[in-house]
């Protein structure tokens, strides 16, 4: 699986985790085809131990039902759910790979969740 190759490269290069938003890399790494989520936070969180979880709005329940996922609903703060997901995957800080095309407003809110050092995902996924 391509996701396992990413995890191996993350370990090799001392990255603690990765945040991958919808787009070609998400599809390439997982086979999940999620249309652009617009303003609705949707992100795959992967740690260097190979554990992963998708954070997605509830409207994707039928699309990703066979995948480890945490859903958020309208009226909930998706960044609170992301903070919980990061904690579940033991990512409270460290070196994170970030999808190069992640929305700026998403990244700004992610930056508030911990003392992370960010690096572009494209440095490992080509």
C-alpha positions as CSV (number, residue, x, y, z in Angstrom):
1,X,0.0,0.0,0.0
2,X,1.3,3.4,-0.9
3,X,0.4,4.8,2.5
4,X,2.8,2.4,4.1
5,X,5.5,3.6,1.8
6,X,4.8,7.1,3.0
7,X,5.0,5.9,6.7
8,X,8.4,4.3,6.0
9,X,9.7,7.5,4.4
10,X,8.4,9.5,7.4
11,X,10.3,7.3,9.8
12,X,13.4,7.5,7.7
13,X,13.3,11.3,7.6
14,X,12.1,11.8,11.2
15,X,8.7,13.1,10.5
16,X,6.1,12.6,13.3
17,X,3.0,12.8,11.1
18,X,1.2,14.0,8.0
19,X,-2.0,15.9,7.3
20,X,-3.3,15.2,3.8
21,X,-6.3,17.1,2.5
22,X,-8.5,16.0,-0.5
23,X,-6.9,15.9,-3.8
24,X,-4.6,13.8,-5.9
25,X,-2.2,12.8,-3.0
26,X,-5.1,11.6,-0.9
27,X,-6.4,9.5,-3.8
28,X,-2.9,8.3,-4.7
29,X,-2.1,7.2,-1.1
30,X,-5.5,5.7,-0.1
31,X,-7.7,5.2,-3.2
32,X,-10.3,7.5,-1.5
33,X,-11.8,9.9,-4.0
34,X,-13.3,12.8,-2.0
35,X,-14.4,15.7,-4.1
36,X,-13.1,19.0,-2.9
37,X,-14.6,19.7,0.4
38,X,-14.8,23.4,-0.1
39,X,-14.7,25.1,3.3
40,X,-15.5,21.9,5.2
41,X,-12.4,20.5,6.9
42,X,-11.5,17.1,5.6
43,X,-8.1,15.7,6.3
44,X,-6.3,12.4,6.6
45,X,-4.1,12.3,9.7
46,X,-1.2,9.8,9.6
47,X,1.4,9.1,12.3
48,X,4.9,7.6,11.9
49,X,3.6,4.4,13.5
50,X,1.4,3.9,10.5
51,X,-1.9,4.7,12.4
52,X,-4.3,6.9,10.4
53,X,-7.7,8.4,10.6
54,X,-9.7,10.5,8.3
55,X,-11.5,13.5,9.7
56,X,-14.5,14.4,7.6
57,X,-17.9,16.1,7.6
58,X,-20.8,13.8,8.2
59,X,-22.0,14.2,4.7
60,X,-19.2,11.8,3.6
61,X,-20.5,8.9,5.7
62,X,-21.5,6.8,2.7
63,X,-18.3,7.5,0.9
64,X,-15.8,6.5,3.6
65,X,-17.8,4.0,5.8
66,X,-15.1,1.3,5.5
67,X,-12.3,3.6,6.6
68,X,-11.1,4.7,10.1
69,X,-12.9,8.0,10.3
70,X,-14.0,10.7,12.8
71,X,-17.0,12.7,11.6
72,X,-17.9,16.2,12.5
73,X,-21.4,17.6,12.1
74,X,-22.6,21.1,11.3
75,X,-22.6,23.2,14.4
76,X,-19.5,21.4,15.8
77,X,-16.0,22.9,15.6
78,X,-14.1,20.6,13.3
79,X,-10.8,21.8,14.7
80,X,-11.8,20.5,18.2
81,X,-12.3,17.1,16.4
82,X,-9.0,17.5,14.7
83,X,-7.3,18.2,18.0
84,X,-8.9,15.1,19.4
85,X,-7.8,13.1,16.4
86,X,-4.2,14.4,16.7
87,X,-4.2,13.4,20.4
88,X,-5.5,9.9,19.6
89,X,-2.7,9.4,17.1
90,X,-0.1,10.8,19.6
91,X,0.6,13.9,17.6
92,X,0.7,16.8,20.1
93,X,3.7,18.4,18.5
94,X,6.7,17.6,16.3
95,X,7.4,17.6,12.6
96,X,4.4,17.4,10.3
97,X,4.1,17.0,6.6
98,X,1.3,19.2,5.2
99,X,-0.5,18.8,1.9
100,X,1.0,21.5,-0.3
101,X,-2.5,22.5,-1.6
102,X,-4.2,22.6,1.9
103,X,-6.4,25.6,2.2
104,X,-4.7,28.5,4.0
105,X,-7.6,28.9,6.5
106,X,-7.3,25.2,7.4
107,X,-3.6,25.5,7.9
108,X,-3.9,28.7,10.0
109,X,-6.3,26.8,12.4
110,X,-4.0,23.7,12.4
111,X,-1.1,25.9,13.5
112,X,-3.0,26.8,16.7
113,X,-3.3,23.1,17.7
114,X,0.2,22.5,18.8
115,X,3.9,23.3,18.6
116,X,4.4,21.8,15.1
117,X,7.1,22.3,12.6
118,X,5.5,22.1,9.1
119,X,7.1,20.7,5.9
120,X,5.5,20.2,2.5
121,X,4.2,16.7,1.7
122,X,5.7,17.1,-1.8
123,X,9.1,16.6,-0.3
124,X,8.2,12.9,0.2
125,X,5.4,12.2,-2.3
126,X,6.3,12.7,-5.9
